[in-house]
Amino acid sequence: MIDELTIQRVKDSANILDVVSDYVTLKRSGVEYTGCCPFHDDRHTGSFMVNSAKNIATCFPCNKTWDPIAFIQDIEHVGYIDAIRMLGKKVGVYIDESGKTPPQKAEPRPQPP
């Protein structure tokens, strides 16, 4: 199981532009980037938009918007936890799924009088 703090670190570190550009050729168009949607036959229109400032990708014909996690889920056909693992690896966030709590610093034993 992945703890919530680690999931949040992955979410905070994942940039939609970096994630999408691994799968889609994008061109800058003003403040956004455009490309052909990988989820439907979009060879000519380029209806896929990536907004780096909002950290989302949108396709109007698909009527769908993705954050980095949702995009990985859909493009790789994986569940939420697998998408977190993949993104964690991509953005360099270590994911410990051992379920163990990290060892605490040992308190020095009191010395007898």
N, C-alpha and C positions, 0 to 999 in steps of 0.2 A: 504494500500500500504506500502511496506517495503522500507525504504530509502536505497540508494546505500551504504552508510557508514556501515549500519548494515549488508547488504549482504556481503560486503567485510570482515567484522569482522567474519562472519560465515565461509566464504571461508578460511580465514587465520587460523581459529581455528580447522577446521575439518581435521582429519588425516585419510587417506584412510585405513590404517591398522586397526584402531579402528572401522571404519564404516563397513568394509567388514567382520571383524571377528565376528560381531553380526549375520552374515548370513552364513558364510562359515568356515569350519574347515581348518585352515592353518597350514602348516609346514614350518619351516625355511629351505631355500635352498640357501646357500651363503648369498648374501646381499638382496635377495628377499624372498618372501614367496609364496608357491604354494598350490593349492587346486583344488577341482573339481568345475568347472564352474556351477553357479546356473542357467544359462540361456539356457543350452542345456544338453542333456544326456551325462554326462562326468564322469560316475562312476568309470572308470578305469584309465584314462590317466592323470588326474590332470593337465590340460592345462591352468589353471587359475593362473596368476602371479600377485603378489602385490609388487610394488616397493615403499616403504615408503619414500625414499629420493626424488623421483620424484612426490610423492603423486598421483600415478595412479595405476589402476588395468587393466590388459590386458588379453584377451582370443584370442589366435591365430585362433582356428577354427571358432569362432564367428566373427573374424576380427574386433574387437572392443576394444576401450580403454575408461576407465571411470575415471573421477575425483570423489571426494566424492558426489557431487551434482548429477551428471549423474547416478552414481551407485544407489543412493536412488530413483531417478526418475524411473529407470528401474525395480529395485527389488520390489518397493512398488506400481508401476503403478500409480504414481502421477505426477503432473506438477511441473514446476520449483519452483514456490512460495511455494507450499506445501512441497517440498523437503527442501527448505531453512528453513521453519518453523520446520520441523522434526530435521534437523541438528542443528539448533539453540538451540532447547531444549536439544539435546544430548550433545552439547559442552558447554552449559551454557551461551549462548548469549541471552540476553533479546531482544525480538522483539516487538516493540511498533507499532501497526498498527492503532492507533487512528487518525493519520493524523494531529494531533495537534503539533504545535511547542512547545518545552519546554518553560516554563515561563522564561523571562529574569529577571535579578536582577533589582529591582526598583531603580531608581536614587533618591537620597534624594531631596526633594523639597527645592529650595532656600528659605532662611528665608528673610522676608521683612526687609529692613533697619530700 
